[in-house]
Amino acid sequence: MSQENTALFTIGQFAALHGINKKTLMWYDTIGLFRPAVVKKNGYRCYTHRQSSTLECILMLRELNVSIPEIAAFIQNRTPDSLYAILNEKSSEIDRTIQHLLDIQRALRRQMRELETLRTLDLSAISVVHREAQPLVTLQTTKNTAPEKEMEMLLDEMGRRRAGRMYGVCYGAMIPTASILRGDFEDYRAVFVQVPQLKAAPDLHIQPAGEYLYAHCKGSWDRLPGTYRKILRYAEENGLELWDYSYETGINETVIESMDQYITRIEIPVNPRR
């Protein structure tokens, strides 16, 4: 079919057909990205249906955040290989974005579960619960390491591993149970952070699966020794043997104004005493 016999669309009609503003077509013409098939003597731009596939391809690439120079280069060299290369790169970017959003969703849901738990939490109760194994990123510390230094270390490590932000992840400190059993409740050896997307690896600490003794302490950290003494009495009375580490986690620090309201969760693996 000759161009003379091909129906022409005005710029307004062609823009409406593709669901865009006619100023977009005017801009594409100005920068040389997508020109009209015909410019009439009165200066009116007109387009043909044959240009629709090219425009739709440009619009798709723009939705994928492909830059104008990249699109222009592709338009000048439209081959299966050149389009495949662009789409393959953008597909990988989308996969990364989806994973990032899933990580955020998991973090939000965990935070929501913790907030729901706070509503009915019995701070005086000590219980035994089952939990699955969890890989942890751990960093060595001592009882003299300042809290701000610990946070700096964790943030640096999260950045190094490209593991996202700290919000919504579980992090805390570890004390060997051997130290607790001898009454040294401040023998902190490491700080940890749970990063769900990290799989087991040689440099990760595996928090073991099994039964855990759960307890909570409200107030500043100088109240923790009293909670540990309660834990030791509970374990003795119920024939439980502590092992591995005590894992301490703050569970409400995003919703409090002072340390008097701070709640520390203590988790310690236990076995029946033989």
C-alpha atoms as an extended CHARMM CRD file, in Angstrom:
* protein
*
       274  EXT
         1         1  MET       CA              0.0000000000        0.0000000000        0.0000000000  PROA      1               0.0000000000
         2         2  SER       CA              1.4860000000        3.3720000000       -0.9750000000  PROA      2               0.0000000000
         3         3  GLN       CA              1.8590000000        6.1540000000        1.6070000000  PROA      3               0.0000000000
         4         4  GLU       CA             -0.5310000000        8.2510000000       -0.4270000000  PROA      4               0.0000000000
         5         5  ASN       CA             -3.2960000000        5.6840000000        0.1970000000  PROA      5               0.0000000000
         6         6  THR       CA             -2.4490000000        5.1560000000        3.8670000000  PROA      6               0.0000000000
         7         7  ALA       CA             -4.7410000000        6.8560000000        6.3560000000  PROA      7               0.0000000000
         8         8  LEU       CA             -3.1060000000        9.6310000000        8.3300000000  PROA      8               0.0000000000
         9         9  PHE       CA             -3.6850000000       10.4390000000       11.9870000000  PROA      9               0.0000000000
        10        10  THR       CA             -3.3270000000       13.9100000000       13.3540000000  PROA      10              0.0000000000
        11        11  ILE       CA             -0.9510000000       14.2780000000       16.2600000000  PROA      11              0.0000000000
        12        12  GLY       CA             -3.9080000000       14.4770000000       18.6430000000  PROA      12              0.0000000000
        13        13  GLN       CA             -5.5120000000       11.3580000000       17.2030000000  PROA      13              0.0000000000
        14        14  PHE       CA             -2.2770000000        9.3770000000       17.2450000000  PROA      14              0.0000000000
        15        15  ALA       CA             -1.5060000000       10.4430000000       20.8050000000  PROA      15              0.0000000000
        16        16  ALA       CA             -5.0050000000        9.4630000000       21.9600000000  PROA      16              0.0000000000
        17        17  LEU       CA             -4.7090000000        6.1310000000       20.1660000000  PROA      17              0.0000000000
        18        18  HSD       CA             -1.6350000000        5.3030000000       22.2630000000  PROA      18              0.0000000000
        19        19  GLY       CA             -2.8390000000        6.8620000000       25.4930000000  PROA      19              0.0000000000
        20        20  ILE       CA             -0.2550000000        9.6260000000       25.7140000000  PROA      20              0.0000000000
        21        21  ASN       CA             -0.2140000000       13.4110000000       25.5950000000  PROA      21              0.0000000000
        22        22  LYS       CA              0.4050000000       14.9530000000       22.1980000000  PROA      22              0.0000000000
        23        23  LYS       CA              3.1710000000       17.0280000000       23.7840000000  PROA      23              0.0000000000
        24        24  THR       CA              5.1170000000       13.7940000000       24.1740000000  PROA      24              0.0000000000
        25        25  LEU       CA              4.9940000000       13.2510000000       20.4090000000  PROA      25              0.0000000000
        26        26  MET       CA              6.0000000000       16.8690000000       19.8290000000  PROA      26              0.0000000000
        27        27  TRP       CA              8.9840000000       16.3950000000       22.1640000000  PROA      27              0.0000000000
        28        28  TYR       CA             10.0050000000       13.1280000000       20.4850000000  PROA      28              0.0000000000
        29        29  ASP       CA              9.9200000000       14.9260000000       17.1300000000  PROA      29              0.0000000000
        30        30  THR       CA             11.9600000000       17.8590000000       18.4700000000  PROA      30              0.0000000000
        31        31  ILE       CA             14.7510000000       15.6070000000       19.7750000000  PROA      31              0.0000000000
        32        32  GLY       CA             14.6800000000       13.3900000000       16.6700000000  PROA      32              0.0000000000
        33        33  LEU       CA             13.5890000000       10.2380000000       18.4800000000  PROA      33              0.0000000000
        34        34  PHE       CA             10.2930000000        9.6560000000       16.6810000000  PROA      34              0.0000000000
        35        35  ARG       CA              9.2520000000       11.7960000000       13.7640000000  PROA      35              0.0000000000
        36        36  PRO       CA              5.8450000000       12.0840000000       12.0410000000  PROA      36              0.0000000000
        37        37  ALA       CA              5.3560000000       10.3320000000        8.7140000000  PROA      37              0.0000000000
        38        38  VAL       CA              4.1550000000       13.5600000000        7.1270000000  PROA      38              0.0000000000
        39        39  VAL       CA              4.4380000000       17.2340000000        7.9910000000  PROA      39              0.0000000000
        40        40  LYS       CA              1.8900000000       19.1620000000        5.9880000000  PROA      40              0.0000000000
        41        41  LYS       CA              2.4350000000       22.5830000000        4.4950000000  PROA      41              0.0000000000
        42        42  ASN       CA              0.5560000000       24.1470000000        7.3970000000  PROA      42              0.0000000000
        43        43  GLY       CA              3.0260000000       22.4690000000        9.8210000000  PROA      43              0.0000000000
        44        44  TYR       CA              0.5940000000       19.8440000000       11.0880000000  PROA      44              0.0000000000
        45        45  ARG       CA              2.2440000000       16.5900000000       12.0420000000  PROA      45              0.0000000000
        46        46  CYS       CA              0.5850000000       13.3790000000       10.8390000000  PROA      46              0.0000000000
        47        47  TYR       CA              1.2950000000        9.7190000000       11.5750000000  PROA      47              0.0000000000
        48        48  THR       CA              0.3980000000        6.3430000000       10.0520000000  PROA      48              0.0000000000
        49        49  HSD       CA             -0.6300000000        3.0720000000       11.6460000000  PROA      49              0.0000000000
        50        50  ARG       CA              2.7000000000        1.5880000000       10.5420000000  PROA      50              0.0000000000
        51        51  GLN       CA              4.4340000000        3.7610000000       13.1160000000  PROA      51              0.0000000000
        52        52  SER       CA              2.4170000000        2.3430000000       15.9980000000  PROA      52              0.0000000000
        53        53  SER       CA              4.7220000000       -0.6090000000       16.7060000000  PROA      53              0.0000000000
        54        54  THR       CA              7.7660000000        1.6620000000       16.8460000000  PROA      54              0.0000000000
        55        55  LEU       CA              6.0460000000        4.1050000000       19.1910000000  PROA      55              0.0000000000
        56        56  GLU       CA              4.8040000000        1.2880000000       21.4280000000  PROA      56              0.0000000000
        57        57  CYS       CA              8.3430000000       -0.0700000000       21.6390000000  PROA      57              0.0000000000
        58        58  ILE       CA              9.6430000000        3.3750000000       22.6380000000  PROA      58              0.0000000000
        59        59  LEU       CA              6.9020000000        3.7350000000       25.2520000000  PROA      59              0.0000000000
        60        60  MET       CA              7.6880000000        0.2840000000       26.6530000000  PROA      60              0.0000000000
        61        61  LEU       CA             11.3690000000        1.1320000000       26.9290000000  PROA      61              0.0000000000
        62        62  ARG       CA             10.5300000000        4.3850000000       28.6830000000  PROA      62              0.0000000000
        63        63  GLU       CA              8.3880000000        2.4550000000       31.1880000000  PROA      63              0.0000000000
        64        64  LEU       CA             11.4590000000        0.3180000000       31.8090000000  PROA      64              0.0000000000
        65        65  ASN       CA             13.4390000000        3.5140000000       32.5480000000  PROA      65              0.0000000000
        66        66  VAL       CA             15.6490000000        3.1490000000       29.4980000000  PROA      66              0.0000000000
        67        67  SER       CA             17.2640000000        6.5080000000       28.8440000000  PROA      67              0.0000000000
        68        68  ILE       CA             16.4390000000        8.5880000000       25.7830000000  PROA      68              0.0000000000
        69        69  PRO       CA             20.0160000000        8.2710000000       24.3950000000  PROA      69              0.0000000000
        70        70  GLU       CA             19.8160000000        4.4770000000       24.7690000000  PROA      70              0.0000000000
        71        71  ILE       CA             16.4560000000        4.3680000000       23.0060000000  PROA      71              0.0000000000
        72        72  ALA       CA             17.7560000000        6.6170000000       20.2300000000  PROA      72              0.0000000000
        73        73  ALA       CA             20.7340000000        4.3120000000       19.7210000000  PROA      73              0.0000000000
        74        74  PHE       CA             18.4110000000        1.3240000000       19.5120000000  PROA      74              0.0000000000
        75        75  ILE       CA             16.0900000000        3.0770000000       17.0160000000  PROA      75              0.0000000000
        76        76  GLN       CA             19.1200000000        3.7350000000       14.8150000000  PROA      76              0.0000000000
        77        77  ASN       CA             20.1080000000        0.0680000000       15.0040000000  PROA      77              0.0000000000
        78        78  ARG       CA             16.9580000000       -1.9940000000       15.4550000000  PROA      78              0.0000000000
        79        79  THR       CA             18.0240000000       -5.6290000000       15.5090000000  PROA      79              0.0000000000
        80        80  PRO       CA             16.8640000000       -8.6340000000       17.5310000000  PROA      80              0.0000000000
        81        81  ASP       CA             20.2090000000       -8.6980000000       19.3400000000  PROA      81              0.0000000000
        82        82  SER       CA             20.1280000000       -5.0250000000       20.3310000000  PROA      82              0.0000000000
        83        83  LEU       CA             16.5740000000       -5.2690000000       21.6820000000  PROA      83              0.0000000000
        84        84  TYR       CA             17.3580000000       -8.5350000000       23.4830000000  PROA      84              0.0000000000
        85        85  ALA       CA             20.3310000000       -6.9330000000       25.2220000000  PROA      85              0.0000000000
        86        86  ILE       CA             18.1780000000       -4.0630000000       26.5270000000  PROA      86              0.0000000000
        87        87  LEU       CA             15.3300000000       -6.3210000000       27.6490000000  PROA      87              0.0000000000
        88        88  ASN       CA             17.6890000000       -8.7940000000       29.3050000000  PROA      88              0.0000000000
        89        89  GLU       CA             19.3170000000       -6.0340000000       31.3480000000  PROA      89              0.0000000000
        90        90  LYS       CA             15.9650000000       -4.5830000000       32.3790000000  PROA      90              0.0000000000
        91        91  SER       CA             14.5820000000       -8.0140000000       33.2300000000  PROA      91              0.0000000000
        92        92  SER       CA             17.4830000000       -8.5130000000       35.6430000000  PROA      92              0.0000000000
        93        93  GLU       CA             16.8070000000       -5.0970000000       37.1730000000  PROA      93              0.0000000000
        94        94  ILE       CA             13.1390000000       -5.9910000000       37.6520000000  PROA      94              0.0000000000
        95        95  ASP       CA             14.1190000000       -9.2540000000       39.3430000000  PROA      95              0.0000000000
        96        96  ARG       CA             16.3160000000       -7.3080000000       41.7620000000  PROA      96              0.0000000000
        97        97  THR       CA             13.5310000000       -4.8010000000       42.4170000000  PROA      97              0.0000000000
        98        98  ILE       CA             11.0110000000       -7.5690000000       43.0910000000  PROA      98              0.0000000000
        99        99  GLN       CA             13.4180000000       -9.2430000000       45.5190000000  PROA      99              0.0000000000
       100       100  HSD       CA             14.0080000000       -5.9260000000       47.2530000000  PROA      100             0.0000000000
       101       101  LEU       CA             10.2770000000       -5.3490000000       47.6350000000  PROA      101             0.0000000000
       102       102  LEU       CA              9.8000000000       -8.8920000000       48.9560000000  PROA      102             0.0000000000
       103       103  ASP       CA             12.5300000000       -8.2470000000       51.5290000000  PROA      103             0.0000000000
       104       104  ILE       CA             10.7560000000       -5.0510000000       52.5900000000  PROA      104             0.0000000000
       105       105  GLN       CA              7.4440000000       -6.9120000000       52.7950000000  PROA      105             0.0000000000
       106       106  ARG       CA              8.9970000000       -9.5920000000       55.0320000000  PROA      106             0.0000000000
       107       107  ALA       CA             10.5060000000       -6.9080000000       57.2510000000  PROA      107             0.0000000000
       108       108  LEU       CA              7.1640000000       -5.1110000000       57.5730000000  PROA      108             0.0000000000
       109       109  ARG       CA              5.3200000000       -8.3250000000       58.3860000000  PROA      109             0.0000000000
       110       110  ARG       CA              7.8930000000       -9.2510000000       61.0150000000  PROA      110             0.0000000000
       111       111  GLN       CA              7.5700000000       -5.8040000000       62.5540000000  PROA      111             0.0000000000
       112       112  MET       CA              3.7760000000       -6.1230000000       62.5410000000  PROA      112             0.0000000000
       113       113  ARG       CA              3.9950000000       -9.5000000000       64.2850000000  PROA      113             0.0000000000
       114       114  GLU       CA              6.2490000000       -8.0270000000       66.9550000000  PROA      114             0.0000000000
       115       115  LEU       CA              3.8640000000       -5.1040000000       67.4990000000  PROA      115             0.0000000000
       116       116  GLU       CA              0.9300000000       -7.4970000000       67.7720000000  PROA      116             0.0000000000
       117       117  THR       CA              2.8720000000       -9.5530000000       70.3210000000  PROA      117             0.0000000000
       118       118  LEU       CA              3.5310000000       -6.4510000000       72.4160000000  PROA      118             0.0000000000
       119       119  ARG       CA             -0.1960000000       -5.9770000000       72.9480000000  PROA      119             0.0000000000
       120       120  THR       CA             -0.5630000000       -9.2090000000       74.9140000000  PROA      120             0.0000000000
       121       121  LEU       CA              2.9900000000       -9.8480000000       76.1270000000  PROA      121             0.0000000000
       122       122  ASP       CA              3.2720000000      -11.1080000000       79.7050000000  PROA      122             0.0000000000
       123       123  LEU       CA              6.6380000000       -9.7430000000       80.7940000000  PROA      123             0.0000000000
       124       124  SER       CA              6.7230000000      -11.8980000000       83.9050000000  PROA      124             0.0000000000
       125       125  ALA       CA              6.2780000000      -15.1850000000       82.0210000000  PROA      125             0.0000000000
       126       126  ILE       CA              9.0690000000      -17.5620000000       81.1010000000  PROA      126             0.0000000000
       127       127  SER       CA              8.1970000000      -20.0730000000       78.4010000000  PROA      127             0.0000000000
       128       128  VAL       CA              9.7370000000      -22.7230000000       76.1870000000  PROA      128             0.0000000000
       129       129  VAL       CA              9.1070000000      -22.4100000000       72.4470000000  PROA      129             0.0000000000
       130       130  HSD       CA             10.3850000000      -24.1430000000       69.3490000000  PROA      130             0.0000000000
       131       131  ARG       CA             12.2190000000      -22.2680000000       66.6670000000  PROA      131             0.0000000000
       132       132  GLU       CA             13.9210000000      -23.1420000000       63.4030000000  PROA      132             0.0000000000
       133       133  ALA       CA             17.6040000000      -22.6910000000       62.6430000000  PROA      133             0.0000000000
       134       134  GLN       CA             18.5450000000      -19.1810000000       61.6020000000  PROA      134             0.0000000000
       135       135  PRO       CA             21.7880000000      -18.0100000000       59.9150000000  PROA      135             0.0000000000
       136       136  LEU       CA             23.1740000000      -14.9210000000       61.6040000000  PROA      136             0.0000000000
       137       137  VAL       CA             25.7610000000      -12.3660000000       60.6330000000  PROA      137             0.0000000000
       138       138  THR       CA             27.9000000000      -12.0010000000       63.7680000000  PROA      138             0.0000000000
       139       139  LEU       CA             30.6400000000       -9.5500000000       64.7080000000  PROA      139             0.0000000000
       140       140  GLN       CA             32.9610000000      -10.0530000000       67.6420000000  PROA      140             0.0000000000
       141       141  THR       CA             32.6330000000       -7.6250000000       70.5560000000  PROA      141             0.0000000000
       142       142  THR       CA             33.4740000000       -7.4490000000       74.2440000000  PROA      142             0.0000000000
       143       143  LYS       CA             31.5710000000       -6.3010000000       77.3050000000  PROA      143             0.0000000000
       144       144  ASN       CA             33.3620000000       -2.9680000000       76.9290000000  PROA      144             0.0000000000
       145       145  THR       CA             32.2330000000       -2.2760000000       73.3480000000  PROA      145             0.0000000000
       146       146  ALA       CA             30.0060000000        0.8120000000       73.3340000000  PROA      146             0.0000000000
       147       147  PRO       CA             26.4490000000        0.3800000000       71.9280000000  PROA      147             0.0000000000
       148       148  GLU       CA             27.0480000000        3.0770000000       69.3200000000  PROA      148             0.0000000000
       149       149  LYS       CA             30.1530000000        1.2250000000       68.1470000000  PROA      149             0.0000000000
       150       150  GLU       CA             28.1830000000       -2.0080000000       67.8890000000  PROA      150             0.0000000000
       151       151  MET       CA             25.5560000000       -0.3190000000       65.7420000000  PROA      151             0.0000000000
       152       152  GLU       CA             28.2540000000        1.2010000000       63.5420000000  PROA      152             0.0000000000
       153       153  MET       CA             29.7770000000       -2.2580000000       63.0750000000  PROA      153             0.0000000000
       154       154  LEU       CA             26.4330000000       -3.8060000000       62.1460000000  PROA      154             0.0000000000
       155       155  LEU       CA             25.5690000000       -1.0600000000       59.6640000000  PROA      155             0.0000000000
       156       156  ASP       CA             28.9840000000       -1.3500000000       58.0170000000  PROA      156             0.0000000000
       157       157  GLU       CA             28.6010000000       -5.1160000000       57.7280000000  PROA      157             0.0000000000
       158       158  MET       CA             25.0880000000       -4.8360000000       56.2920000000  PROA      158             0.0000000000
       159       159  GLY       CA             26.4320000000       -2.4040000000       53.7160000000  PROA      159             0.0000000000
       160       160  ARG       CA             29.3490000000       -4.6790000000       52.8770000000  PROA      160             0.0000000000
       161       161  ARG       CA             26.9800000000       -7.5700000000       52.2740000000  PROA      161             0.0000000000
       162       162  ARG       CA             24.4780000000       -5.3560000000       50.4060000000  PROA      162             0.0000000000
       163       163  ALA       CA             21.8310000000       -6.7300000000       52.7390000000  PROA      163             0.0000000000
       164       164  GLY       CA             19.5720000000       -3.6790000000       52.8790000000  PROA      164             0.0000000000
       165       165  ARG       CA             18.6100000000       -1.5230000000       55.8190000000  PROA      165             0.0000000000
       166       166  MET       CA             18.3820000000       -2.4550000000       59.4790000000  PROA      166             0.0000000000
       167       167  TYR       CA             14.7010000000       -1.5730000000       59.7670000000  PROA      167             0.0000000000
       168       168  GLY       CA             12.5350000000       -4.6140000000       60.3440000000  PROA      168             0.0000000000
       169       169  VAL       CA             15.4080000000       -7.0510000000       60.8530000000  PROA      169             0.0000000000
       170       170  CYS       CA             16.2080000000       -8.7280000000       64.1360000000  PROA      170             0.0000000000
       171       171  TYR       CA             19.5260000000       -7.7990000000       65.7040000000  PROA      171             0.0000000000
       172       172  GLY       CA             21.0350000000       -8.0230000000       69.1480000000  PROA      172             0.0000000000
       173       173  ALA       CA             23.8540000000       -9.3700000000       71.3030000000  PROA      173             0.0000000000
       174       174  MET       CA             25.1420000000      -12.7980000000       72.3410000000  PROA      174             0.0000000000
       175       175  ILE       CA             26.4710000000      -14.1510000000       75.6300000000  PROA      175             0.0000000000
       176       176  PRO       CA             27.8550000000      -17.7040000000       76.0120000000  PROA      176             0.0000000000
       177       177  THR       CA             25.6180000000      -19.7820000000       78.2630000000  PROA      177             0.0000000000
       178       178  ALA       CA             28.7480000000      -20.9190000000       80.1010000000  PROA      178             0.0000000000
       179       179  SER       CA             29.2060000000      -17.3210000000       81.2400000000  PROA      179             0.0000000000
       180       180  ILE       CA             25.5760000000      -17.0950000000       82.3640000000  PROA      180             0.0000000000
       181       181  LEU       CA             25.8880000000      -20.2890000000       84.3760000000  PROA      181             0.0000000000
       182       182  ARG       CA             28.7990000000      -18.8600000000       86.3190000000  PROA      182             0.0000000000
       183       183  GLY       CA             26.9480000000      -15.5840000000       86.9280000000  PROA      183             0.0000000000
       184       184  ASP       CA             28.7380000000      -13.3920000000       84.3820000000  PROA      184             0.0000000000
       185       185  PHE       CA             25.7280000000      -11.7410000000       82.7730000000  PROA      185             0.0000000000
       186       186  GLU       CA             27.7090000000       -9.0790000000       80.9090000000  PROA      186             0.0000000000
       187       187  ASP       CA             30.1540000000      -11.3050000000       79.0390000000  PROA      187             0.0000000000
       188       188  TYR       CA             29.0120000000      -10.1840000000       75.5810000000  PROA      188             0.0000000000
       189       189  ARG       CA             31.0260000000      -11.8380000000       72.8430000000  PROA      189             0.0000000000
       190       190  ALA       CA             29.2500000000      -10.7700000000       69.6520000000  PROA      190             0.0000000000
       191       191  VAL       CA             26.4840000000       -8.7410000000       68.0840000000  PROA      191             0.0000000000
       192       192  PHE       CA             24.2770000000      -10.3790000000       65.4700000000  PROA      192             0.0000000000
       193       193  VAL       CA             21.7400000000       -9.5700000000       62.8140000000  PROA      193             0.0000000000
       194       194  GLN       CA             19.2910000000      -11.8720000000       61.0650000000  PROA      194             0.0000000000
       195       195  VAL       CA             19.2500000000      -11.3310000000       57.3120000000  PROA      195             0.0000000000
       196       196  PRO       CA             16.5460000000      -13.6200000000       55.8400000000  PROA      196             0.0000000000
       197       197  GLN       CA             17.8540000000      -13.4540000000       52.2810000000  PROA      197             0.0000000000
       198       198  LEU       CA             21.3020000000      -14.7270000000       53.3100000000  PROA      198             0.0000000000
       199       199  LYS       CA             21.7210000000      -18.4780000000       53.0600000000  PROA      199             0.0000000000
       200       200  ALA       CA             23.9610000000      -20.6070000000       55.2390000000  PROA      200             0.0000000000
       201       201  ALA       CA             27.6230000000      -19.8790000000       54.5110000000  PROA      201             0.0000000000
       202       202  PRO       CA             30.9400000000      -20.6630000000       56.2340000000  PROA      202             0.0000000000
       203       203  ASP       CA             31.2120000000      -17.1600000000       57.6810000000  PROA      203             0.0000000000
       204       204  LEU       CA             27.7000000000      -17.1730000000       59.1960000000  PROA      204             0.0000000000
       205       205  HSD       CA             26.7880000000      -18.3030000000       62.6950000000  PROA      205             0.0000000000
       206       206  ILE       CA             23.8830000000      -20.7520000000       62.7370000000  PROA      206             0.0000000000
       207       207  GLN       CA             21.4960000000      -20.1660000000       65.5910000000  PROA      207             0.0000000000
       208       208  PRO       CA             20.4380000000      -23.7790000000       66.1770000000  PROA      208             0.0000000000
       209       209  ALA       CA             16.9660000000      -25.2020000000       65.7450000000  PROA      209             0.0000000000
       210       210  GLY       CA             15.2510000000      -26.6140000000       68.7930000000  PROA      210             0.0000000000
       211       211  GLU       CA             13.5830000000      -25.6480000000       72.0370000000  PROA      211             0.0000000000
       212       212  TYR       CA             14.2890000000      -22.1810000000       73.4290000000  PROA      212             0.0000000000
       213       213  LEU       CA             13.6580000000      -20.6480000000       76.7880000000  PROA      213             0.0000000000
       214       214  TYR       CA             12.0170000000      -17.2410000000       76.2470000000  PROA      214             0.0000000000
       215       215  ALA       CA             12.0020000000      -14.4330000000       78.7920000000  PROA      215             0.0000000000
       216       216  HSD       CA             11.6300000000      -10.6440000000       78.7120000000  PROA      216             0.0000000000
       217       217  CYS       CA             13.0890000000       -7.7720000000       80.6480000000  PROA      217             0.0000000000
       218       218  LYS       CA             11.5530000000       -4.2880000000       80.7130000000  PROA      218             0.0000000000
       219       219  GLY       CA             13.7480000000       -1.3020000000       81.4440000000  PROA      219             0.0000000000
       220       220  SER       CA             17.3910000000       -0.3900000000       81.0500000000  PROA      220             0.0000000000
       221       221  TRP       CA             20.0500000000       -3.0480000000       80.5260000000  PROA      221             0.0000000000
       222       222  ASP       CA             21.1930000000       -2.9190000000       84.1510000000  PROA      222             0.0000000000
       223       223  ARG       CA             18.0120000000       -4.8800000000       84.9670000000  PROA      223             0.0000000000
       224       224  LEU       CA             19.0470000000       -7.8410000000       82.8000000000  PROA      224             0.0000000000
       225       225  PRO       CA             21.0210000000       -9.6750000000       85.5280000000  PROA      225             0.0000000000
       226       226  GLY       CA             17.8120000000       -9.9990000000       87.5790000000  PROA      226             0.0000000000
       227       227  THR       CA             16.0470000000      -11.6020000000       84.6030000000  PROA      227             0.0000000000
       228       228  TYR       CA             18.9330000000      -14.0070000000       84.0720000000  PROA      228             0.0000000000
       229       229  ARG       CA             18.7180000000      -15.1210000000       87.7100000000  PROA      229             0.0000000000
       230       230  LYS       CA             15.0120000000      -15.8490000000       87.1740000000  PROA      230             0.0000000000
       231       231  ILE       CA             15.9040000000      -17.8440000000       84.0710000000  PROA      231             0.0000000000
       232       232  LEU       CA             18.4600000000      -19.9250000000       85.9670000000  PROA      232             0.0000000000
       233       233  ARG       CA             15.9180000000      -20.6940000000       88.6980000000  PROA      233             0.0000000000
       234       234  TYR       CA             13.3030000000      -21.6470000000       86.0930000000  PROA      234             0.0000000000
       235       235  ALA       CA             15.7590000000      -23.9390000000       84.2870000000  PROA      235             0.0000000000
       236       236  GLU       CA             16.7640000000      -25.6040000000       87.5620000000  PROA      236             0.0000000000
       237       237  GLU       CA             13.1580000000      -26.1170000000       88.6600000000  PROA      237             0.0000000000
       238       238  ASN       CA             12.1020000000      -27.5430000000       85.2900000000  PROA      238             0.0000000000
       239       239  GLY       CA             15.1180000000      -29.7540000000       84.6290000000  PROA      239             0.0000000000
       240       240  LEU       CA             16.4030000000      -27.7720000000       81.6590000000  PROA      240             0.0000000000
       241       241  GLU       CA             19.9990000000      -27.4720000000       80.5220000000  PROA      241             0.0000000000
       242       242  LEU       CA             21.0980000000      -24.2430000000       78.8470000000  PROA      242             0.0000000000
       243       243  TRP       CA             23.5290000000      -24.4580000000       75.9300000000  PROA      243             0.0000000000
       244       244  ASP       CA             24.9900000000      -22.4910000000       73.0130000000  PROA      244             0.0000000000
       245       245  TYR       CA             24.4030000000      -18.7260000000       73.5270000000  PROA      245             0.0000000000
       246       246  SER       CA             21.8710000000      -16.3720000000       74.9840000000  PROA      246             0.0000000000
       247       247  TYR       CA             20.4800000000      -14.1890000000       72.2080000000  PROA      247             0.0000000000
       248       248  GLU       CA             19.2670000000      -10.7720000000       73.3810000000  PROA      248             0.0000000000
       249       249  THR       CA             17.0440000000       -8.6520000000       71.1460000000  PROA      249             0.0000000000
       250       250  GLY       CA             15.2980000000       -5.3180000000       71.6790000000  PROA      250             0.0000000000
       251       251  ILE       CA             11.7380000000       -5.7630000000       70.4240000000  PROA      251             0.0000000000
       252       252  ASN       CA             10.1510000000       -2.3410000000       70.8110000000  PROA      252             0.0000000000
       253       253  GLU       CA             12.8260000000        0.3080000000       70.3910000000  PROA      253             0.0000000000
       254       254  THR       CA             11.0750000000        1.9290000000       67.4190000000  PROA      254             0.0000000000
       255       255  VAL       CA              7.9840000000        2.7740000000       69.5100000000  PROA      255             0.0000000000
       256       256  ILE       CA              9.3960000000        3.9970000000       72.8390000000  PROA      256             0.0000000000
       257       257  GLU       CA             10.6730000000        7.3150000000       74.1210000000  PROA      257             0.0000000000
       258       258  SER       CA             12.9080000000        6.1860000000       76.9860000000  PROA      258             0.0000000000
       259       259  MET       CA             14.8730000000        3.1650000000       78.1660000000  PROA      259             0.0000000000
       260       260  ASP       CA             12.3780000000        2.6700000000       81.0050000000  PROA      260             0.0000000000
       261       261  GLN       CA             10.0050000000        1.2880000000       78.3400000000  PROA      261             0.0000000000
       262       262  TYR       CA             12.6260000000       -0.7930000000       76.5260000000  PROA      262             0.0000000000
       263       263  ILE       CA             11.8830000000       -4.5260000000       76.2980000000  PROA      263             0.0000000000
       264       264  THR       CA             14.6760000000       -7.0500000000       75.8060000000  PROA      264             0.0000000000
       265       265  ARG       CA             13.7960000000      -10.5430000000       74.6670000000  PROA      265             0.0000000000
       266       266  ILE       CA             16.1550000000      -13.2770000000       75.8500000000  PROA      266             0.0000000000
       267       267  GLU       CA             16.2770000000      -16.5530000000       73.9170000000  PROA      267             0.0000000000
       268       268  ILE       CA             18.4220000000      -19.4680000000       75.1260000000  PROA      268             0.0000000000
       269       269  PRO       CA             18.4780000000      -22.9710000000       73.6180000000  PROA      269             0.0000000000
       270       270  VAL       CA             17.5920000000      -25.6610000000       76.1520000000  PROA      270             0.0000000000
       271       271  ASN       CA             17.6520000000      -29.4400000000       76.4390000000  PROA      271             0.0000000000
       272       272  PRO       CA             16.1090000000      -31.6690000000       79.0970000000  PROA      272             0.0000000000
       273       273  ARG       CA             18.7090000000      -32.3110000000       81.7760000000  PROA      273             0.0000000000
       274       274  ARG       CA             19.9760000000      -35.8730000000       81.6910000000  PROA      274             0.0000000000
